[in-house]
Amino acid sequence: MATYSLANERLRALEDIEREIGAILQNAELSKEKTNERLLDRQAAAFTASVQHVEAELSAQIRYLTQVATGQPHEGSSYSSRKDCQMALKRVDYARLKLNEVARTCEQMLEN
């Protein structure tokens, strides 16, 4: 359950970034239309702050995705544990198969 909430949180963060990019583009369009210098200064400051925030958030998302993609342990991931468990089960199956082969060989040797 914690993995889903972390994934949902990441998706919400990306959606927030997308909305902020939309607002940035809208502010850029409004700045073209209005000629009031004070209003333009405020819009330019808001635009700059929004761009910096988007850059910071996207950098954080990229760092997270880089960490996940390289297989390093990270908070909220169960991939490594699941993979270890799957590999252990495969080793158990292989050991069981080999033990059955040894048992058959022993039985054949005892019959002869």
LUMZALUM-934654 format. One record per residue (C-alpha): chain; x, y, z; residue in three letters; residue number from 0. Coordinates in steps of 0.1 Angstrom, whole numbers. Example, Ala and Ser with C-alpha at 12.3 -4.5 7.8 and 13.67 -1.06 7.14 Angstrom:
<rs>
<r chain="A" east="123" north="-45" up="78" resn="ala" resi="0"/>
<r chain="A" east="137" north="-11" up="71" resn="ser" resi="1"/>
</rs>
This chain:
<rs>
<r chain="A" east="0" north="0" up="0" resn="met" resi="0"/>
<r chain="A" east="28" north="24" up="8" resn="ala" resi="1"/>
<r chain="A" east="42" north="19" up="-27" resn="thr" resi="2"/>
<r chain="A" east="9" north="30" up="-43" resn="tyr" resi="3"/>
<r chain="A" east="7" north="61" up="-21" resn="ser" resi="4"/>
<r chain="A" east="43" north="70" up="-30" resn="leu" resi="5"/>
<r chain="A" east="35" north="65" up="-67" resn="ala" resi="6"/>
<r chain="A" east="3" north="85" up="-64" resn="asn" resi="7"/>
<r chain="A" east="22" north="113" up="-46" resn="glu" resi="8"/>
<r chain="A" east="48" north="113" up="-74" resn="arg" resi="9"/>
<r chain="A" east="21" north="115" up="-101" resn="leu" resi="10"/>
<r chain="A" east="4" north="144" up="-82" resn="arg" resi="11"/>
<r chain="A" east="37" north="162" up="-81" resn="ala" resi="12"/>
<r chain="A" east="41" north="158" up="-118" resn="leu" resi="13"/>
<r chain="A" east="5" north="170" up="-124" resn="glu" resi="14"/>
<r chain="A" east="13" north="201" up="-102" resn="asp" resi="15"/>
<r chain="A" east="44" north="208" up="-123" resn="ile" resi="16"/>
<r chain="A" east="23" north="204" up="-155" resn="glu" resi="17"/>
<r chain="A" east="-3" north="229" up="-142" resn="arg" resi="18"/>
<r chain="A" east="25" north="253" up="-132" resn="glu" resi="19"/>
<r chain="A" east="40" north="251" up="-167" resn="ile" resi="20"/>
<r chain="A" east="6" north="259" up="-181" resn="gly" resi="21"/>
<r chain="A" east="4" north="290" up="-158" resn="ala" resi="22"/>
<r chain="A" east="39" north="300" up="-169" resn="ile" resi="23"/>
<r chain="A" east="28" north="299" up="-206" resn="leu" resi="24"/>
<r chain="A" east="-4" north="318" up="-198" resn="gln" resi="25"/>
<r chain="A" east="16" north="345" up="-180" resn="asn" resi="26"/>
<r chain="A" east="40" north="347" up="-210" resn="ala" resi="27"/>
<r chain="A" east="10" north="352" up="-233" resn="glu" resi="28"/>
<r chain="A" east="-6" north="379" up="-210" resn="leu" resi="29"/>
<r chain="A" east="27" north="397" up="-208" resn="ser" resi="30"/>
<r chain="A" east="26" north="402" up="-246" resn="lys" resi="31"/>
<r chain="A" east="-8" north="417" up="-244" resn="glu" resi="32"/>
<r chain="A" east="-5" north="442" up="-216" resn="lys" resi="33"/>
<r chain="A" east="16" north="473" up="-216" resn="thr" resi="34"/>
<r chain="A" east="14" north="485" up="-180" resn="asn" resi="35"/>
<r chain="A" east="50" north="485" up="-168" resn="glu" resi="36"/>
<r chain="A" east="43" north="477" up="-132" resn="arg" resi="37"/>
<r chain="A" east="20" north="448" up="-142" resn="leu" resi="38"/>
<r chain="A" east="47" north="435" up="-166" resn="leu" resi="39"/>
<r chain="A" east="73" north="436" up="-138" resn="asp" resi="40"/>
<r chain="A" east="50" north="416" up="-115" resn="arg" resi="41"/>
<r chain="A" east="43" north="391" up="-142" resn="gln" resi="42"/>
<r chain="A" east="80" north="388" up="-150" resn="ala" resi="43"/>
<r chain="A" east="88" north="382" up="-114" resn="ala" resi="44"/>
<r chain="A" east="60" north="356" up="-111" resn="ala" resi="45"/>
<r chain="A" east="72" north="340" up="-144" resn="phe" resi="46"/>
<r chain="A" east="108" north="338" up="-131" resn="thr" resi="47"/>
<r chain="A" east="97" north="324" up="-97" resn="ala" resi="48"/>
<r chain="A" east="75" north="298" up="-115" resn="ser" resi="49"/>
<r chain="A" east="102" north="288" up="-139" resn="val" resi="50"/>
<r chain="A" east="126" north="283" up="-110" resn="gln" resi="51"/>
<r chain="A" east="101" north="263" up="-90" resn="his" resi="52"/>
<r chain="A" east="94" north="241" up="-121" resn="val" resi="53"/>
<r chain="A" east="131" north="236" up="-126" resn="glu" resi="54"/>
<r chain="A" east="136" north="225" up="-90" resn="ala" resi="55"/>
<r chain="A" east="106" north="202" up="-90" resn="glu" resi="56"/>
<r chain="A" east="116" north="186" up="-123" resn="leu" resi="57"/>
<r chain="A" east="152" north="181" up="-111" resn="ser" resi="58"/>
<r chain="A" east="138" north="164" up="-80" resn="ala" resi="59"/>
<r chain="A" east="117" north="141" up="-101" resn="gln" resi="60"/>
<r chain="A" east="146" north="133" up="-124" resn="ile" resi="61"/>
<r chain="A" east="169" north="125" up="-94" resn="arg" resi="62"/>
<r chain="A" east="142" north="102" up="-81" resn="tyr" resi="63"/>
<r chain="A" east="138" north="85" up="-115" resn="leu" resi="64"/>
<r chain="A" east="175" north="82" up="-119" resn="thr" resi="65"/>
<r chain="A" east="178" north="65" up="-85" resn="gln" resi="66"/>
<r chain="A" east="150" north="41" up="-93" resn="val" resi="67"/>
<r chain="A" east="163" north="33" up="-128" resn="ala" resi="68"/>
<r chain="A" east="198" north="25" up="-115" resn="thr" resi="69"/>
<r chain="A" east="185" north="0" up="-90" resn="gly" resi="70"/>
<r chain="A" east="197" north="18" up="-59" resn="gln" resi="71"/>
<r chain="A" east="177" north="13" up="-29" resn="pro" resi="72"/>
<r chain="A" east="151" north="41" up="-23" resn="his" resi="73"/>
<r chain="A" east="123" north="48" up="0" resn="glu" resi="74"/>
<r chain="A" east="91" north="31" up="-8" resn="gly" resi="75"/>
<r chain="A" east="104" north="5" up="-33" resn="ser" resi="76"/>
<r chain="A" east="98" north="-32" up="-28" resn="ser" resi="77"/>
<r chain="A" east="113" north="-41" up="-62" resn="tyr" resi="78"/>
<r chain="A" east="146" north="-53" up="-48" resn="ser" resi="79"/>
<r chain="A" east="129" north="-74" up="-21" resn="ser" resi="80"/>
<r chain="A" east="105" north="-89" up="-46" resn="arg" resi="81"/>
<r chain="A" east="133" north="-97" up="-70" resn="lys" resi="82"/>
<r chain="A" east="153" north="-114" up="-42" resn="asp" resi="83"/>
<r chain="A" east="123" north="-134" up="-32" resn="cys" resi="84"/>
<r chain="A" east="117" north="-146" up="-68" resn="gln" resi="85"/>
<r chain="A" east="153" north="-156" up="-72" resn="met" resi="86"/>
<r chain="A" east="152" north="-175" up="-39" resn="ala" resi="87"/>
<r chain="A" east="121" north="-194" up="-51" resn="leu" resi="88"/>
<r chain="A" east="138" north="-203" up="-84" resn="lys" resi="89"/>
<r chain="A" east="169" north="-216" up="-65" resn="arg" resi="90"/>
<r chain="A" east="146" north="-236" up="-42" resn="val" resi="91"/>
<r chain="A" east="128" north="-251" up="-73" resn="asp" resi="92"/>
<r chain="A" east="162" north="-259" up="-89" resn="tyr" resi="93"/>
<r chain="A" east="175" north="-275" up="-57" resn="ala" resi="94"/>
<r chain="A" east="143" north="-296" up="-54" resn="arg" resi="95"/>
<r chain="A" east="147" north="-307" up="-90" resn="leu" resi="96"/>
<r chain="A" east="183" north="-318" up="-84" resn="lys" resi="97"/>
<r chain="A" east="174" north="-336" up="-52" resn="leu" resi="98"/>
<r chain="A" east="147" north="-355" up="-70" resn="asn" resi="99"/>
<r chain="A" east="173" north="-365" up="-97" resn="glu" resi="100"/>
<r chain="A" east="197" north="-377" up="-69" resn="val" resi="101"/>
<r chain="A" east="169" north="-396" up="-52" resn="ala" resi="102"/>
<r chain="A" east="160" north="-414" up="-86" resn="arg" resi="103"/>
<r chain="A" east="196" north="-422" up="-92" resn="thr" resi="104"/>
<r chain="A" east="199" north="-437" up="-56" resn="cys" resi="105"/>
<r chain="A" east="168" north="-457" up="-61" resn="glu" resi="106"/>
<r chain="A" east="180" north="-471" up="-94" resn="gln" resi="107"/>
<r chain="A" east="214" north="-480" up="-79" resn="met" resi="108"/>
<r chain="A" east="196" north="-498" up="-50" resn="leu" resi="109"/>
<r chain="A" east="174" north="-518" up="-74" resn="glu" resi="110"/>
<r chain="A" east="204" north="-531" up="-93" resn="asn" resi="111"/>
</rs>
